[in-house]
Amino acid sequence: AGRHHVTFHMTEVEGRFNDIECGVVRPIKDWDNKGLQDFDPMCFSMNQHKYRKLLLAEKTDEWGDDLHCCSYSSHAGKCFFANWNDE
């Protein structure tokens, strides 16, 4: 809980520096054992929504109700967030 800070140092690699996405997600116990390696926490595509119930089962009172992860897209120049309670 509380504030966190991180700094990224990014450089162009072989001409491929057009979009960087980074974000944070709620802590999920045993993430590596849940088979979520290809999961996108932002749940942009409908096939990702099947993970919401699994992840919400890990919810604690400290989570609150409306923000479960957020990300920044350098291509769009915007921040995005996901509420896994929404269908």
PyMOL Python script that loads the backbone (N, CA, C, O; Angstrom):
from pymol import cmd

cmd.read_pdbstr("""\
ATOM      1  N   ALA A   1       0.839  -1.183   0.000  1.00  0.00           N
ATOM      2  CA  ALA A   1       0.000   0.000   0.000  1.00  0.00           C
ATOM      3  C   ALA A   1       0.873   1.230   0.000  1.00  0.00           C
ATOM      4  O   ALA A   1       2.036   1.180   0.400  1.00  0.00           O
ATOM      5  N   GLY A   2       0.316   2.324  -0.444  1.00  0.00           N
ATOM      6  CA  GLY A   2       1.077   3.571  -0.473  1.00  0.00           C
ATOM      7  C   GLY A   2       1.538   3.924  -1.859  1.00  0.00           C
ATOM      8  O   GLY A   2       1.086   3.353  -2.852  1.00  0.00           O
ATOM      9  N   ARG A   3       2.438   4.866  -1.912  1.00  0.00           N
ATOM     10  CA  ARG A   3       2.961   5.335  -3.194  1.00  0.00           C
ATOM     11  C   ARG A   3       4.155   4.510  -3.632  1.00  0.00           C
ATOM     12  O   ARG A   3       4.940   4.024  -2.817  1.00  0.00           O
ATOM     13  N   HIS A   4       4.266   4.370  -4.930  1.00  0.00           N
ATOM     14  CA  HIS A   4       5.390   3.645  -5.510  1.00  0.00           C
ATOM     15  C   HIS A   4       5.941   4.469  -6.663  1.00  0.00           C
ATOM     16  O   HIS A   4       5.223   5.269  -7.263  1.00  0.00           O
ATOM     17  N   HIS A   5       7.193   4.272  -6.965  1.00  0.00           N
ATOM     18  CA  HIS A   5       7.840   5.030  -8.030  1.00  0.00           C
ATOM     19  C   HIS A   5       8.770   4.095  -8.792  1.00  0.00           C
ATOM     20  O   HIS A   5       9.441   3.248  -8.201  1.00  0.00           O
ATOM     21  N   VAL A   6       8.801   4.257 -10.091  1.00  0.00           N
ATOM     22  CA  VAL A   6       9.716   3.476 -10.911  1.00  0.00           C
ATOM     23  C   VAL A   6      10.204   4.366 -12.051  1.00  0.00           C
ATOM     24  O   VAL A   6       9.479   5.246 -12.515  1.00  0.00           O
ATOM     25  N   THR A   7      11.421   4.135 -12.491  1.00  0.00           N
ATOM     26  CA  THR A   7      11.991   4.866 -13.619  1.00  0.00           C
ATOM     27  C   THR A   7      12.424   3.866 -14.671  1.00  0.00           C
ATOM     28  O   THR A   7      13.065   2.864 -14.357  1.00  0.00           O
ATOM     29  N   PHE A   8      12.074   4.137 -15.922  1.00  0.00           N
ATOM     30  CA  PHE A   8      12.491   3.298 -17.035  1.00  0.00           C
ATOM     31  C   PHE A   8      13.448   4.093 -17.905  1.00  0.00           C
ATOM     32  O   PHE A   8      13.214   5.271 -18.177  1.00  0.00           O
ATOM     33  N   HIS A   9      14.504   3.464 -18.336  1.00  0.00           N
ATOM     34  CA  HIS A   9      15.424   4.048 -19.312  1.00  0.00           C
ATOM     35  C   HIS A   9      15.268   3.236 -20.591  1.00  0.00           C
ATOM     36  O   HIS A   9      15.645   2.065 -20.642  1.00  0.00           O
ATOM     37  N   MET A  10      14.708   3.864 -21.627  1.00  0.00           N
ATOM     38  CA  MET A  10      14.423   3.153 -22.862  1.00  0.00           C
ATOM     39  C   MET A  10      15.254   3.724 -23.997  1.00  0.00           C
ATOM     40  O   MET A  10      15.479   4.931 -24.086  1.00  0.00           O
ATOM     41  N   THR A  11      15.702   2.829 -24.859  1.00  0.00           N
ATOM     42  CA  THR A  11      16.455   3.247 -26.034  1.00  0.00           C
ATOM     43  C   THR A  11      15.901   2.520 -27.256  1.00  0.00           C
ATOM     44  O   THR A  11      15.271   1.469 -27.137  1.00  0.00           O
ATOM     45  N   GLU A  12      16.143   3.088 -28.416  1.00  0.00           N
ATOM     46  CA  GLU A  12      15.694   2.477 -29.659  1.00  0.00           C
ATOM     47  C   GLU A  12      16.546   1.246 -29.954  1.00  0.00           C
ATOM     48  O   GLU A  12      17.770   1.283 -29.824  1.00  0.00           O
ATOM     49  N   VAL A  13      15.896   0.165 -30.350  1.00  0.00           N
ATOM     50  CA  VAL A  13      16.589  -1.068 -30.689  1.00  0.00           C
ATOM     51  C   VAL A  13      16.202  -1.452 -32.106  1.00  0.00           C
ATOM     52  O   VAL A  13      15.038  -1.749 -32.375  1.00  0.00           O
ATOM     53  N   GLU A  14      17.157  -1.450 -33.001  1.00  0.00           N
ATOM     54  CA  GLU A  14      16.937  -1.835 -34.395  1.00  0.00           C
ATOM     55  C   GLU A  14      15.740  -1.131 -35.020  1.00  0.00           C
ATOM     56  O   GLU A  14      14.981  -1.753 -35.763  1.00  0.00           O
ATOM     57  N   GLY A  15      15.560   0.146 -34.734  1.00  0.00           N
ATOM     58  CA  GLY A  15      14.491   0.923 -35.341  1.00  0.00           C
ATOM     59  C   GLY A  15      13.105   0.608 -34.812  1.00  0.00           C
ATOM     60  O   GLY A  15      12.120   1.029 -35.417  1.00  0.00           O
ATOM     61  N   ARG A  16      12.990  -0.106 -33.722  1.00  0.00           N
ATOM     62  CA  ARG A  16      11.685  -0.520 -33.190  1.00  0.00           C
ATOM     63  C   ARG A  16      11.410   0.163 -31.858  1.00  0.00           C
ATOM     64  O   ARG A  16      11.569  -0.431 -30.791  1.00  0.00           O
ATOM     65  N   PHE A  17      11.007   1.389 -31.940  1.00  0.00           N
ATOM     66  CA  PHE A  17      10.708   2.147 -30.720  1.00  0.00           C
ATOM     67  C   PHE A  17       9.427   2.938 -30.904  1.00  0.00           C
ATOM     68  O   PHE A  17       9.316   4.066 -30.423  1.00  0.00           O
ATOM     69  N   ASN A  18       8.452   2.351 -31.602  1.00  0.00           N
ATOM     70  CA  ASN A  18       7.259   3.120 -31.916  1.00  0.00           C
ATOM     71  C   ASN A  18       6.168   3.038 -30.850  1.00  0.00           C
ATOM     72  O   ASN A  18       5.291   3.902 -30.820  1.00  0.00           O
ATOM     73  N   ASP A  19       6.190   2.033 -29.978  1.00  0.00           N
ATOM     74  CA  ASP A  19       5.155   1.939 -28.956  1.00  0.00           C
ATOM     75  C   ASP A  19       5.667   1.168 -27.751  1.00  0.00           C
ATOM     76  O   ASP A  19       6.078   0.012 -27.862  1.00  0.00           O
ATOM     77  N   ILE A  20       5.638   1.810 -26.626  1.00  0.00           N
ATOM     78  CA  ILE A  20       6.007   1.183 -25.359  1.00  0.00           C
ATOM     79  C   ILE A  20       4.780   1.218 -24.464  1.00  0.00           C
ATOM     80  O   ILE A  20       4.150   2.265 -24.307  1.00  0.00           O
ATOM     81  N   GLU A  21       4.441   0.084 -23.881  1.00  0.00           N
ATOM     82  CA  GLU A  21       3.350   0.034 -22.906  1.00  0.00           C
ATOM     83  C   GLU A  21       3.897  -0.492 -21.593  1.00  0.00           C
ATOM     84  O   GLU A  21       4.623  -1.485 -21.557  1.00  0.00           O
ATOM     85  N   CYS A  22       3.541   0.181 -20.527  1.00  0.00           N
ATOM     86  CA  CYS A  22       3.913  -0.296 -19.201  1.00  0.00           C
ATOM     87  C   CYS A  22       2.750  -0.032 -18.265  1.00  0.00           C
ATOM     88  O   CYS A  22       1.932   0.856 -18.505  1.00  0.00           O
ATOM     89  N   GLY A  23       2.685  -0.807 -17.202  1.00  0.00           N
ATOM     90  CA  GLY A  23       1.565  -0.636 -16.295  1.00  0.00           C
ATOM     91  C   GLY A  23       1.774  -1.360 -14.983  1.00  0.00           C
ATOM     92  O   GLY A  23       2.796  -2.008 -14.757  1.00  0.00           O
ATOM     93  N   VAL A  24       0.790  -1.232 -14.137  1.00  0.00           N
ATOM     94  CA  VAL A  24       0.796  -1.919 -12.844  1.00  0.00           C
ATOM     95  C   VAL A  24      -0.532  -2.651 -12.683  1.00  0.00           C
ATOM     96  O   VAL A  24      -1.561  -2.242 -13.222  1.00  0.00           O
ATOM     97  N   VAL A  25      -0.480  -3.732 -11.935  1.00  0.00           N
ATOM     98  CA  VAL A  25      -1.664  -4.549 -11.704  1.00  0.00           C
ATOM     99  C   VAL A  25      -1.705  -4.905 -10.221  1.00  0.00           C
ATOM    100  O   VAL A  25      -0.674  -4.939  -9.549  1.00  0.00           O
ATOM    101  N   ARG A  26      -2.895  -5.165  -9.728  1.00  0.00           N
ATOM    102  CA  ARG A  26      -3.039  -5.591  -8.342  1.00  0.00           C
ATOM    103  C   ARG A  26      -2.168  -6.813  -8.087  1.00  0.00           C
ATOM    104  O   ARG A  26      -1.960  -7.626  -8.988  1.00  0.00           O
ATOM    105  N   PRO A  27      -1.661  -6.948  -6.870  1.00  0.00           N
ATOM    106  CA  PRO A  27      -0.878  -8.153  -6.573  1.00  0.00           C
ATOM    107  C   PRO A  27      -1.778  -9.389  -6.622  1.00  0.00           C
ATOM    108  O   PRO A  27      -2.855  -9.414  -6.027  1.00  0.00           O
ATOM    109  N   ILE A  28      -1.324 -10.392  -7.329  1.00  0.00           N
ATOM    110  CA  ILE A  28      -2.068 -11.641  -7.470  1.00  0.00           C
ATOM    111  C   ILE A  28      -1.189 -12.767  -6.926  1.00  0.00           C
ATOM    112  O   ILE A  28      -0.106 -13.026  -7.450  1.00  0.00           O
ATOM    113  N   LYS A  29      -1.662 -13.431  -5.876  1.00  0.00           N
ATOM    114  CA  LYS A  29      -0.915 -14.518  -5.267  1.00  0.00           C
ATOM    115  C   LYS A  29      -0.738 -15.659  -6.272  1.00  0.00           C
ATOM    116  O   LYS A  29      -1.684 -16.023  -6.971  1.00  0.00           O
ATOM    117  N   ASP A  30       0.447 -16.211  -6.342  1.00  0.00           N
ATOM    118  CA  ASP A  30       0.773 -17.349  -7.217  1.00  0.00           C
ATOM    119  C   ASP A  30       0.488 -17.069  -8.691  1.00  0.00           C
ATOM    120  O   ASP A  30       0.038 -17.959  -9.414  1.00  0.00           O
ATOM    121  N   TRP A  31       0.741 -15.858  -9.136  1.00  0.00           N
ATOM    122  CA  TRP A  31       0.521 -15.456 -10.539  1.00  0.00           C
ATOM    123  C   TRP A  31       1.114 -16.479 -11.503  1.00  0.00           C
ATOM    124  O   TRP A  31       0.460 -16.885 -12.464  1.00  0.00           O
ATOM    125  N   ASP A  32       2.364 -16.898 -11.244  1.00  0.00           N
ATOM    126  CA  ASP A  32       3.056 -17.820 -12.149  1.00  0.00           C
ATOM    127  C   ASP A  32       2.396 -19.194 -12.223  1.00  0.00           C
ATOM    128  O   ASP A  32       2.583 -19.911 -13.207  1.00  0.00           O
ATOM    129  N   ASN A  33       1.637 -19.571 -11.214  1.00  0.00           N
ATOM    130  CA  ASN A  33       0.991 -20.886 -11.194  1.00  0.00           C
ATOM    131  C   ASN A  33      -0.432 -20.870 -11.752  1.00  0.00           C
ATOM    132  O   ASN A  33      -1.087 -21.912 -11.787  1.00  0.00           O
ATOM    133  N   LYS A  34      -0.917 -19.719 -12.183  1.00  0.00           N
ATOM    134  CA  LYS A  34      -2.294 -19.602 -12.671  1.00  0.00           C
ATOM    135  C   LYS A  34      -2.410 -19.699 -14.196  1.00  0.00           C
ATOM    136  O   LYS A  34      -3.515 -19.620 -14.732  1.00  0.00           O
ATOM    137  N   GLY A  35      -1.293 -19.868 -14.897  1.00  0.00           N
ATOM    138  CA  GLY A  35      -1.336 -19.972 -16.351  1.00  0.00           C
ATOM    139  C   GLY A  35      -1.713 -18.668 -17.025  1.00  0.00           C
ATOM    140  O   GLY A  35      -2.422 -18.670 -18.032  1.00  0.00           O
ATOM    141  N   LEU A  36      -1.245 -17.552 -16.479  1.00  0.00           N
ATOM    142  CA  LEU A  36      -1.626 -16.232 -16.989  1.00  0.00           C
ATOM    143  C   LEU A  36      -0.514 -15.549 -17.796  1.00  0.00           C
ATOM    144  O   LEU A  36      -0.537 -14.328 -17.945  1.00  0.00           O
ATOM    145  N   GLN A  37       0.439 -16.295 -18.311  1.00  0.00           N
ATOM    146  CA  GLN A  37       1.569 -15.691 -19.003  1.00  0.00           C
ATOM    147  C   GLN A  37       1.146 -14.812 -20.181  1.00  0.00           C
ATOM    148  O   GLN A  37       1.788 -13.796 -20.447  1.00  0.00           O
ATOM    149  N   ASP A  38       0.086 -15.181 -20.885  1.00  0.00           N
ATOM    150  CA  ASP A  38      -0.369 -14.414 -22.049  1.00  0.00           C
ATOM    151  C   ASP A  38      -1.551 -13.508 -21.736  1.00  0.00           C
ATOM    152  O   ASP A  38      -2.144 -12.922 -22.641  1.00  0.00           O
ATOM    153  N   PHE A  39      -1.889 -13.394 -20.476  1.00  0.00           N
ATOM    154  CA  PHE A  39      -3.030 -12.574 -20.070  1.00  0.00           C
ATOM    155  C   PHE A  39      -2.703 -11.095 -20.145  1.00  0.00           C
ATOM    156  O   PHE A  39      -1.634 -10.667 -19.711  1.00  0.00           O
ATOM    157  N   ASP A  40      -3.622 -10.314 -20.694  1.00  0.00           N
ATOM    158  CA  ASP A  40      -3.510  -8.854 -20.723  1.00  0.00           C
ATOM    159  C   ASP A  40      -4.430  -8.313 -19.628  1.00  0.00           C
ATOM    160  O   ASP A  40      -5.650  -8.359 -19.786  1.00  0.00           O
ATOM    161  N   PRO A  41      -3.877  -7.797 -18.514  1.00  0.00           N
ATOM    162  CA  PRO A  41      -4.705  -7.325 -17.405  1.00  0.00           C
ATOM    163  C   PRO A  41      -5.694  -6.227 -17.780  1.00  0.00           C
ATOM    164  O   PRO A  41      -6.674  -6.011 -17.067  1.00  0.00           O
ATOM    165  N   MET A  42      -5.449  -5.532 -18.889  1.00  0.00           N
ATOM    166  CA  MET A  42      -6.374  -4.486 -19.305  1.00  0.00           C
ATOM    167  C   MET A  42      -7.652  -5.065 -19.890  1.00  0.00           C
ATOM    168  O   MET A  42      -8.646  -4.350 -20.014  1.00  0.00           O
ATOM    169  N   CYS A  43      -7.647  -6.351 -20.255  1.00  0.00           N
ATOM    170  CA  CYS A  43      -8.843  -7.043 -20.757  1.00  0.00           C
ATOM    171  C   CYS A  43      -9.471  -6.324 -21.947  1.00  0.00           C
ATOM    172  O   CYS A  43     -10.693  -6.192 -22.011  1.00  0.00           O
ATOM    173  N   PHE A  44      -8.662  -5.863 -22.879  1.00  0.00           N
ATOM    174  CA  PHE A  44      -9.203  -5.170 -24.049  1.00  0.00           C
ATOM    175  C   PHE A  44     -10.025  -6.099 -24.926  1.00  0.00           C
ATOM    176  O   PHE A  44     -11.084  -5.702 -25.412  1.00  0.00           O
ATOM    177  N   SER A  45      -9.567  -7.320 -25.138  1.00  0.00           N
ATOM    178  CA  SER A  45     -10.316  -8.227 -26.005  1.00  0.00           C
ATOM    179  C   SER A  45     -11.227  -9.116 -25.163  1.00  0.00           C
ATOM    180  O   SER A  45     -10.917  -9.434 -24.015  1.00  0.00           O
ATOM    181  N   MET A  46     -12.342  -9.506 -25.743  1.00  0.00           N
ATOM    182  CA  MET A  46     -13.349 -10.283 -25.023  1.00  0.00           C
ATOM    183  C   MET A  46     -12.804 -11.628 -24.529  1.00  0.00           C
ATOM    184  O   MET A  46     -13.240 -12.122 -23.489  1.00  0.00           O
ATOM    185  N   ASN A  47     -11.850 -12.228 -25.268  1.00  0.00           N
ATOM    186  CA  ASN A  47     -11.337 -13.522 -24.819  1.00  0.00           C
ATOM    187  C   ASN A  47     -10.515 -13.396 -23.535  1.00  0.00           C
ATOM    188  O   ASN A  47     -10.211 -14.405 -22.900  1.00  0.00           O
ATOM    189  N   GLN A  48     -10.156 -12.187 -23.150  1.00  0.00           N
ATOM    190  CA  GLN A  48      -9.441 -11.965 -21.905  1.00  0.00           C
ATOM    191  C   GLN A  48     -10.385 -11.854 -20.714  1.00  0.00           C
ATOM    192  O   GLN A  48      -9.948 -11.989 -19.571  1.00  0.00           O
ATOM    193  N   HIS A  49     -11.668 -11.612 -20.957  1.00  0.00           N
ATOM    194  CA  HIS A  49     -12.633 -11.412 -19.874  1.00  0.00           C
ATOM    195  C   HIS A  49     -12.826 -12.665 -19.023  1.00  0.00           C
ATOM    196  O   HIS A  49     -13.237 -12.566 -17.867  1.00  0.00           O
ATOM    197  N   LYS A  50     -12.537 -13.836 -19.575  1.00  0.00           N
ATOM    198  CA  LYS A  50     -12.714 -15.081 -18.819  1.00  0.00           C
ATOM    199  C   LYS A  50     -11.824 -15.137 -17.586  1.00  0.00           C
ATOM    200  O   LYS A  50     -12.094 -15.906 -16.663  1.00  0.00           O
ATOM    201  N   TYR A  51     -10.772 -14.336 -17.558  1.00  0.00           N
ATOM    202  CA  TYR A  51      -9.857 -14.337 -16.421  1.00  0.00           C
ATOM    203  C   TYR A  51     -10.346 -13.473 -15.260  1.00  0.00           C
ATOM    204  O   TYR A  51      -9.831 -13.585 -14.148  1.00  0.00           O
ATOM    205  N   ARG A  52     -11.320 -12.627 -15.504  1.00  0.00           N
ATOM    206  CA  ARG A  52     -11.744 -11.670 -14.477  1.00  0.00           C
ATOM    207  C   ARG A  52     -12.210 -12.344 -13.198  1.00  0.00           C
ATOM    208  O   ARG A  52     -11.798 -11.943 -12.109  1.00  0.00           O
ATOM    209  N   LYS A  53     -13.060 -13.361 -13.304  1.00  0.00           N
ATOM    210  CA  LYS A  53     -13.558 -14.036 -12.100  1.00  0.00           C
ATOM    211  C   LYS A  53     -12.426 -14.701 -11.334  1.00  0.00           C
ATOM    212  O   LYS A  53     -12.395 -14.669 -10.104  1.00  0.00           O
ATOM    213  N   LEU A  54     -11.502 -15.299 -12.062  1.00  0.00           N
ATOM    214  CA  LEU A  54     -10.350 -15.926 -11.424  1.00  0.00           C
ATOM    215  C   LEU A  54      -9.546 -14.901 -10.627  1.00  0.00           C
ATOM    216  O   LEU A  54      -9.150 -15.159  -9.490  1.00  0.00           O
ATOM    217  N   LEU A  55      -9.311 -13.753 -11.226  1.00  0.00           N
ATOM    218  CA  LEU A  55      -8.510 -12.726 -10.570  1.00  0.00           C
ATOM    219  C   LEU A  55      -9.267 -12.047  -9.439  1.00  0.00           C
ATOM    220  O   LEU A  55      -8.680 -11.719  -8.408  1.00  0.00           O
ATOM    221  N   LEU A  56     -10.562 -11.834  -9.622  1.00  0.00           N
ATOM    222  CA  LEU A  56     -11.346 -11.208  -8.566  1.00  0.00           C
ATOM    223  C   LEU A  56     -11.490 -12.113  -7.339  1.00  0.00           C
ATOM    224  O   LEU A  56     -11.778 -11.630  -6.244  1.00  0.00           O
ATOM    225  N   ALA A  57     -11.294 -13.405  -7.514  1.00  0.00           N
ATOM    226  CA  ALA A  57     -11.324 -14.317  -6.366  1.00  0.00           C
ATOM    227  C   ALA A  57     -10.178 -14.028  -5.402  1.00  0.00           C
ATOM    228  O   ALA A  57     -10.238 -14.409  -4.233  1.00  0.00           O
ATOM    229  N   GLU A  58      -9.139 -13.358  -5.887  1.00  0.00           N
ATOM    230  CA  GLU A  58      -7.982 -12.996  -5.063  1.00  0.00           C
ATOM    231  C   GLU A  58      -8.197 -11.675  -4.326  1.00  0.00           C
ATOM    232  O   GLU A  58      -7.355 -11.266  -3.527  1.00  0.00           O
ATOM    233  N   LYS A  59      -9.306 -11.016  -4.590  1.00  0.00           N
ATOM    234  CA  LYS A  59      -9.564  -9.679  -4.063  1.00  0.00           C
ATOM    235  C   LYS A  59      -9.561  -9.651  -2.528  1.00  0.00           C
ATOM    236  O   LYS A  59     -10.070 -10.556  -1.868  1.00  0.00           O
ATOM    237  N   THR A  60      -8.975  -8.590  -1.994  1.00  0.00           N
ATOM    238  CA  THR A  60      -9.008  -8.340  -0.549  1.00  0.00           C
ATOM    239  C   THR A  60      -9.733  -7.017  -0.316  1.00  0.00           C
ATOM    240  O   THR A  60      -9.967  -6.266  -1.263  1.00  0.00           O
ATOM    241  N   ASP A  61     -10.089  -6.727   0.927  1.00  0.00           N
ATOM    242  CA  ASP A  61     -10.776  -5.477   1.255  1.00  0.00           C
ATOM    243  C   ASP A  61      -9.946  -4.250   0.884  1.00  0.00           C
ATOM    244  O   ASP A  61     -10.502  -3.192   0.589  1.00  0.00           O
ATOM    245  N   GLU A  62      -8.633  -4.385   0.897  1.00  0.00           N
ATOM    246  CA  GLU A  62      -7.761  -3.247   0.599  1.00  0.00           C
ATOM    247  C   GLU A  62      -7.802  -2.828  -0.871  1.00  0.00           C
ATOM    248  O   GLU A  62      -7.381  -1.721  -1.207  1.00  0.00           O
ATOM    249  N   TRP A  63      -8.302  -3.695  -1.746  1.00  0.00           N
ATOM    250  CA  TRP A  63      -8.331  -3.380  -3.165  1.00  0.00           C
ATOM    251  C   TRP A  63      -9.263  -2.229  -3.498  1.00  0.00           C
ATOM    252  O   TRP A  63      -8.996  -1.497  -4.451  1.00  0.00           O
ATOM    253  N   GLY A  64     -10.330  -2.040  -2.765  1.00  0.00           N
ATOM    254  CA  GLY A  64     -11.346  -1.093  -3.197  1.00  0.00           C
ATOM    255  C   GLY A  64     -12.195  -1.747  -4.272  1.00  0.00           C
ATOM    256  O   GLY A  64     -12.170  -2.968  -4.423  1.00  0.00           O
ATOM    257  N   ASP A  65     -12.952  -0.943  -5.027  1.00  0.00           N
ATOM    258  CA  ASP A  65     -13.905  -1.536  -5.962  1.00  0.00           C
ATOM    259  C   ASP A  65     -13.727  -1.202  -7.437  1.00  0.00           C
ATOM    260  O   ASP A  65     -14.307  -1.887  -8.279  1.00  0.00           O
ATOM    261  N   ASP A  66     -12.953  -0.186  -7.784  1.00  0.00           N
ATOM    262  CA  ASP A  66     -13.067   0.268  -9.163  1.00  0.00           C
ATOM    263  C   ASP A  66     -11.785   0.347  -9.979  1.00  0.00           C
ATOM    264  O   ASP A  66     -11.848   0.756 -11.138  1.00  0.00           O
ATOM    265  N   LEU A  67     -10.651  -0.012  -9.452  1.00  0.00           N
ATOM    266  CA  LEU A  67      -9.423   0.066 -10.233  1.00  0.00           C
ATOM    267  C   LEU A  67      -8.561  -1.147  -9.932  1.00  0.00           C
ATOM    268  O   LEU A  67      -8.146  -1.356  -8.792  1.00  0.00           O
ATOM    269  N   HIS A  68      -8.291  -1.948 -10.960  1.00  0.00           N
ATOM    270  CA  HIS A  68      -7.525  -3.167 -10.758  1.00  0.00           C
ATOM    271  C   HIS A  68      -6.198  -3.154 -11.489  1.00  0.00           C
ATOM    272  O   HIS A  68      -5.280  -3.872 -11.093  1.00  0.00           O
ATOM    273  N   CYS A  69      -6.067  -2.375 -12.528  1.00  0.00           N
ATOM    274  CA  CYS A  69      -4.774  -2.187 -13.182  1.00  0.00           C
ATOM    275  C   CYS A  69      -4.837  -0.920 -14.034  1.00  0.00           C
ATOM    276  O   CYS A  69      -5.914  -0.452 -14.402  1.00  0.00           O
ATOM    277  N   CYS A  70      -3.680  -0.391 -14.330  1.00  0.00           N
ATOM    278  CA  CYS A  70      -3.605   0.772 -15.219  1.00  0.00           C
ATOM    279  C   CYS A  70      -2.342   0.655 -16.054  1.00  0.00           C
ATOM    280  O   CYS A  70      -1.380  -0.008 -15.665  1.00  0.00           O
ATOM    281  N   SER A  71      -2.361   1.312 -17.212  1.00  0.00           N
ATOM    282  CA  SER A  71      -1.203   1.254 -18.105  1.00  0.00           C
ATOM    283  C   SER A  71      -1.065   2.564 -18.859  1.00  0.00           C
ATOM    284  O   SER A  71      -1.996   3.366 -18.938  1.00  0.00           O
ATOM    285  N   TYR A  72       0.123   2.755 -19.409  1.00  0.00           N
ATOM    286  CA  TYR A  72       0.419   3.920 -20.231  1.00  0.00           C
ATOM    287  C   TYR A  72       0.887   3.435 -21.592  1.00  0.00           C
ATOM    288  O   TYR A  72       1.732   2.545 -21.676  1.00  0.00           O
ATOM    289  N   SER A  73       0.352   4.006 -22.646  1.00  0.00           N
ATOM    290  CA  SER A  73       0.758   3.700 -24.013  1.00  0.00           C
ATOM    291  C   SER A  73       1.474   4.909 -24.594  1.00  0.00           C
ATOM    292  O   SER A  73       0.892   5.988 -24.703  1.00  0.00           O
ATOM    293  N   SER A  74       2.738   4.729 -24.966  1.00  0.00           N
ATOM    294  CA  SER A  74       3.480   5.851 -25.546  1.00  0.00           C
ATOM    295  C   SER A  74       2.955   6.195 -26.936  1.00  0.00           C
ATOM    296  O   SER A  74       3.022   7.352 -27.351  1.00  0.00           O
ATOM    297  N   HIS A  75       2.434   5.206 -27.657  1.00  0.00           N
ATOM    298  CA  HIS A  75       1.900   5.468 -28.999  1.00  0.00           C
ATOM    299  C   HIS A  75       0.668   6.364 -28.926  1.00  0.00           C
ATOM    300  O   HIS A  75       0.544   7.325 -29.685  1.00  0.00           O
ATOM    301  N   ALA A  76      -0.241   6.040 -28.008  1.00  0.00           N
ATOM    302  CA  ALA A  76      -1.461   6.834 -27.850  1.00  0.00           C
ATOM    303  C   ALA A  76      -1.223   8.076 -27.008  1.00  0.00           C
ATOM    304  O   ALA A  76      -1.973   9.048 -27.102  1.00  0.00           O
ATOM    305  N   GLY A  77      -0.168   8.045 -26.176  1.00  0.00           N
ATOM    306  CA  GLY A  77       0.089   9.162 -25.274  1.00  0.00           C
ATOM    307  C   GLY A  77      -0.961   9.272 -24.187  1.00  0.00           C
ATOM    308  O   GLY A  77      -1.240  10.363 -23.689  1.00  0.00           O
ATOM    309  N   LYS A  78      -1.548   8.131 -23.818  1.00  0.00           N
ATOM    310  CA  LYS A  78      -2.645   8.127 -22.859  1.00  0.00           C
ATOM    311  C   LYS A  78      -2.445   7.046 -21.807  1.00  0.00           C
ATOM    312  O   LYS A  78      -1.692   6.089 -21.990  1.00  0.00           O
ATOM    313  N   CYS A  79      -3.148   7.239 -20.702  1.00  0.00           N
ATOM    314  CA  CYS A  79      -3.228   6.228 -19.656  1.00  0.00           C
ATOM    315  C   CYS A  79      -4.578   5.533 -19.764  1.00  0.00           C
ATOM    316  O   CYS A  79      -5.578   6.149 -20.134  1.00  0.00           O
ATOM    317  N   PHE A  80      -4.598   4.254 -19.439  1.00  0.00           N
ATOM    318  CA  PHE A  80      -5.811   3.452 -19.475  1.00  0.00           C
ATOM    319  C   PHE A  80      -5.950   2.729 -18.141  1.00  0.00           C
ATOM    320  O   PHE A  80      -4.959   2.508 -17.445  1.00  0.00           O
ATOM    321  N   PHE A  81      -7.172   2.364 -17.787  1.00  0.00           N
ATOM    322  CA  PHE A  81      -7.373   1.590 -16.561  1.00  0.00           C
ATOM    323  C   PHE A  81      -8.430   0.524 -16.819  1.00  0.00           C
ATOM    324  O   PHE A  81      -9.211   0.620 -17.766  1.00  0.00           O
ATOM    325  N   ALA A  82      -8.441  -0.489 -15.964  1.00  0.00           N
ATOM    326  CA  ALA A  82      -9.438  -1.541 -16.082  1.00  0.00           C
ATOM    327  C   ALA A  82     -10.095  -1.793 -14.740  1.00  0.00           C
ATOM    328  O   ALA A  82      -9.442  -1.822 -13.697  1.00  0.00           O
ATOM    329  N   ASN A  83     -11.396  -1.973 -14.795  1.00  0.00           N
ATOM    330  CA  ASN A  83     -12.178  -2.378 -13.654  1.00  0.00           C
ATOM    331  C   ASN A  83     -12.709  -3.761 -13.978  1.00  0.00           C
ATOM    332  O   ASN A  83     -13.610  -3.896 -14.806  1.00  0.00           O
ATOM    333  N   TRP A  84     -12.172  -4.788 -13.344  1.00  0.00           N
ATOM    334  CA  TRP A  84     -12.554  -6.163 -13.660  1.00  0.00           C
ATOM    335  C   TRP A  84     -13.975  -6.478 -13.221  1.00  0.00           C
ATOM    336  O   TRP A  84     -14.489  -7.543 -13.564  1.00  0.00           O
ATOM    337  N   ASN A  85     -14.630  -5.592 -12.473  1.00  0.00           N
ATOM    338  CA  ASN A  85     -16.020  -5.809 -12.090  1.00  0.00           C
ATOM    339  C   ASN A  85     -16.960  -5.538 -13.249  1.00  0.00           C
ATOM    340  O   ASN A  85     -18.082  -6.045 -13.257  1.00  0.00           O
ATOM    341  N   ASP A  86     -16.530  -4.743 -14.239  1.00  0.00           N
ATOM    342  CA  ASP A  86     -17.368  -4.427 -15.398  1.00  0.00           C
ATOM    343  C   ASP A  86     -17.396  -5.607 -16.352  1.00  0.00           C
ATOM    344  O   ASP A  86     -16.389  -6.295 -16.521  1.00  0.00           O
ATOM    345  N   GLU A  87     -18.506  -5.839 -16.957  1.00  0.00           N
ATOM    346  CA  GLU A  87     -18.621  -6.922 -17.953  1.00  0.00           C
ATOM    347  C   GLU A  87     -18.445  -6.380 -19.326  1.00  0.00           C
ATOM    348  O   GLU A  87     -18.507  -7.132 -20.299  1.00  0.00           O
TER     349      GLU A  87
END
""", "prot")
cmd.dss("prot")
cmd.show_as("cartoon", "prot")
cmd.util.cbc("prot")
cmd.orient("prot")
